[in-house]
Amino acid sequence: MKRKKAMKEATLYIIYFGIAAKVLSFIKGILTASKIGVSYKMDSYLLAFSTIMLLTSLISDGIIIAVIPLLQEIQERHGIERKISYTNNLINITAVFSFILILIGFIEAPAIIKIFGPGFKGKELDKTILLFRIGLPIISLSWINAIFSGFLQSVHSFKGGPKGKVASGILHIIYLLFFAKTFALKGLMVTGIISAIGQIYIFRKGLKRNEFKYSWNFDLKDKYIKKLRGYLIPIVAGVGINELNVSIDNAVASTLSAGSIAELSYANEIIDLFLGVFIAAIVTVIFPVLSEDYNKHDEDHLKNEIKHGMNMVLIIAIPVSIILITMAEPIVKIIFQRGAFDAKASLLTSKVLAHYAFGLVAMALIPLITRAYYSIQDMKTPVVISLAALGINTILDLSLAPFMGNSGIALGTSISIILALIYGIFDLNRKLDIVRDDGLKDTVLKIGVATVIMTESMFLAHGTISTLLNDLLINNILDISFSTITGVGVYAEVCKVLRVKI
């Protein structure tokens, strides 16, 4: 009971800070547009930064996921001192390797930028190369931060990462408000480096509290370093395949009418807001618990926590998907419809959003199922699932886009993720026997009943209020508020009556 309460508190903490970070990111975007505007200089910065982050994010995400079960295994088998020694070894190896990579990146910057920005020439190319070289230290700092984050999450300490994202947003806003005119884009890139250093400082308290002390230790032959490499390759491959899915969607969209890629991007932003804040928080907190249970050979608790996580995701994701399907158009109008983004763009984007929302529950469950595999040290099956989703998505995109346009691409993505999820759950159940549990089946059935009633109530509320109000911003806000409150209220009440347990 005490453990579940701590998990709930940690999840809420990550959600609150995640929302704050999203708000700060939005303000940062507004200030960037205001202070720097749209020009070749901004294009140079975005290309340089995205090129750096392409490698940085993939490896960082992989490090966090791979390090958590390894550190827990080391502590369980060898104690805290061996765990700290291994962490220092990993930091030092990472620092040396990333330094070599940064050196290569600095020398080969012109060739790298020409690959990612083939259309850049003259001043634009020179500016991008300069910014790329300035920002290269972000790679090393981000990877070291990922190690620290994994170390802390392995002992169920989650506050440092969310705090760092908020601090980064504040630093960027301060820079844009007071220093952007003087130092321009070079200063903005340096601010990114300072933010990464600040994240290390924020981790300092948690590391000290968990007995971490830095020391020089460099051993490439350490068996756990080799094991990490074996984990890291499939994890990074899986993350990379998921990113490739987005590229394929955009590639197919590029064959459609002008603005199709933008419509997909705007709809995705709304989906990612939910997944990136709420589902990411649940998955972040539950993954170290699953991994710890596996290392302690507590299979019953491992299965219970997976089921608990699935229940939690379902209870949250299902009403959100219904809200996004039912209220897609007014939601898009409120968020995006102004200036060049007209009523036609809202209509097209809302259709894309509704078709993405069709697969939202699967999109929310897939990260949890993937972490369940990682927790039992099965790193290969998630890659197989990602490859299957990629193949199905590509076929469906090419098949549906000619008839349905962007909506076909979104629907293809949703169907591919649903099918991948079905395979993932079936295979995980074969290994852990989690779905045959009557409690999980009973919960899913009850949530299904509550969902049907919620959907009917939302359609009724939306249909009633939309006929009474005209298409103005304030009326769209009232429509969404009234319909959502009605739907969620009915859903919560039905869940209460049916005694749905998380």
Sequence and secondary structure as in RCSB ss.txt:
>XXXX:A:sequence
MKRKKAMKEATLYIIYFGIAAKVLSFIKGILTASKIGVSYKMDSYLLAFSTIMLLTSLISDGIIIAVIPLLQEIQ
ERHGIERKISYTNNLINITAVFSFILILIGFIEAPAIIKIFGPGFKGKELDKTILLFRIGLPIISLSWINAIFSG
FLQSVHSFKGGPKGKVASGILHIIYLLFFAKTFALKGLMVTGIISAIGQIYIFRKGLKRNEFKYSWNFDLKDKYI
KKLRGYLIPIVAGVGINELNVSIDNAVASTLSAGSIAELSYANEIIDLFLGVFIAAIVTVIFPVLSEDYNKHDED
HLKNEIKHGMNMVLIIAIPVSIILITMAEPIVKIIFQRGAFDAKASLLTSKVLAHYAFGLVAMALIPLITRAYYS
IQDMKTPVVISLAALGINTILDLSLAPFMGNSGIALGTSISIILALIYGIFDLNRKLDIVRDDGLKDTVLKIGVA
TVIMTESMFLAHGTISTLLNDLLINNILDISFSTITGVGVYAEVCKVLRVKI
>XXXX:A:secstr
 HHHHHHHHHHHHHHHHHHHHHHHHHHHHHHHHHHT SSHHHHHHHHHHHHHHHHHHHHHHHHHHHHHHHHHHHH
HHH HHHHHHHHHHHHHHHHHHHHHHHHHHHHTHHHHHHHH TT  HHHHHHHHHHHHHHTHHHHHHHHHHHHHH
HHHTTT  SHHHHHHHHHHHHHHHHHHHTHHHHHHHHHHHHHHHHHHHHHHHHHHHHHHTT        TT HHH
HHHHHHHHHHHHHHHHHHHHHHHHHHHHTTSSTTHHHHHHHHHHHHHHHIIIIIHHHHHHHHHHHHHHHHTT HH
HHHHHHHHHHHHHHHHHHHHHHHHHHTHHHHHHHHH STT  HHHHHHHHHHHHHHHTTHHHHHHHHHHHHHHHH
TT  SHHHHHHHHHHHHHHHHHHHHHHHHTHHHHHHHHHHHHHHHHHHHHHHHHHHH  TT HHHHHHHHHHHHH
HHHHHHHHHHHHHHHHHHS S HHHHHHHHHHHHHHHHHHHHHHHHHTT   
